Amino acid sequence: MNMSTTAADPRPLRTTDVRWVVEQAGRAPSVHNTQPWRFTFDGRRFDLYADTARGLTAADPDGRELVLSCGAALYNLRVALRKVGYSGTVTLLPDRSQPRLLASVEVTESSPAGAAERREYAALTRRHTHRGPFDDRVLTAELTAQLYQAADEEGGQLIYVFDPGQRRRVLQLAHAAEQAQAADERVAAEISAWTPPPGSPRRDGVPASAYSIDPIVSPDDLPSRDFDRLRGFGRLARHDPIPGVLAVLASASDLQLDWLRAGQALERVLLAAAQQWAFAAVHSALAEVHNLRAELRRELCTSAHPQLLLRFGYAPDAAVTPRRPVDDVLQLI
Ligand SMILES: Cc1cc2nc3c(=O)[nH]c(=O)nc-3n(C[C@H](O)[C@H](O)[C@H](O)COP(=O)(O)O)c2cc1C
């Protein structure tokens, strides 16, 4: 067999690039910053696995948000591959006999990244969940349409809640969800386990710098998740709410495949926003309480399945959160 490489042969991805690409994938948002993913690379293909030991058994017993989080990491992997001049052909759920194997990505050398792809990658490094105030500019109609389009391109649906009456009712449902969860000891214990104290060396979980001591409870705004739980950990300055644009990310049906697509849609939307210095607060409590999630669906008069609530606005920056080292999430085989 002739193993020599000619000019026309595609170059395999170098190990340094493999590690770099996985590092970028890991910058994705994940529920409670659990980073519930594992990657393998065999020289030409990445496999993405759900790390179910990092699942939230109380708040997310079906692993829906775990898979959404992995979908977001998968989208970042695609963006990072393009940045280094490669492209990935993605197969979702490639092997039904391996339920934790969520996606395979065949890697091929491709053209150098274009300007739009480089801008998208720059947004990937800038994107963070924004739990502080937004500035008082309203989202432009153009950006609103771009975010809708971004979700659509990945098979997701972004449903804006502009009508004041509908907004009020969605906020009521969100507050009801927050109260239901506040009374659930298992959910409370899970939040405590994923919110290490200030100064902790942990590279996962929501850091104290990302939330404030008192969660927002204004009826005019989505309730913030109570990460502090009266422990006095929160270090984010308390602020008056500036509500931002409210939207629901939804999927056509509610199976693992839809969650993977919705996760990719989520990240594509967030990167489109970050390109314009718009960021989002993510609110998933409402979709975690079954009867309230069903009520939200009725309120939106949609056959789609709500996955998350998002609140968008412009902000100068958003707090950085830690990530696990690449060696913890990547295996070269
Ligand atoms: C599926 C999912 C659900 C989330 N739910 C919430 C939430 O209810 N409240 C919140 O403040 N952040 C939520 N987040 C944001 C995560 O806490 C955040 O992504 C994580 O802490 C990492 O921080 P980063 O997004 O700034 O990189 C969610 C993210 C994902 C992907």
The ligand as a Gaussian input file, in Angstrom:
#p B3LYP/6-31G(d) Opt

LIG

0 1
 C      -29.719000      23.559000      28.978000
 C      -29.268000      24.774000      29.762000
 C      -30.033000      25.246000      30.829000
 C      -29.624000      26.361000      31.551000
 N      -30.433000      26.859000      32.559000
 C      -30.072000      27.978000      33.223000
 C      -30.932000      28.560000      34.218000
 O      -32.047000      28.076000      34.460000
 N      -30.505000      29.671000      34.868000
 C      -29.291000      30.245000      34.604000
 O      -28.959000      31.253000      35.220000
 N      -28.458000      29.719000      33.656000
 C      -28.823000      28.625000      32.976000
 N      -28.007000      28.097000      31.994000
 C      -26.698000      28.709000      31.745000
 C      -25.584000      27.904000      32.428000
 O      -25.631000      28.059000      33.817000
 C      -24.236000      28.367000      31.859000
 O      -24.184000      28.030000      30.508000
 C      -23.045000      27.742000      32.556000
 O      -22.989000      28.162000      33.892000
 C      -21.725000      28.118000      31.853000
 O      -21.565000      29.497000      31.803000
 P      -21.461000      30.323000      30.437000
 O      -22.741000      30.125000      29.672000
 O      -21.293000      31.740000      30.894000
 O      -20.280000      29.820000      29.668000
 C      -28.400000      27.003000      31.234000
 C      -27.642000      26.522000      30.158000
 C      -28.070000      25.438000      29.416000
 C      -27.255000      24.966000      28.234000

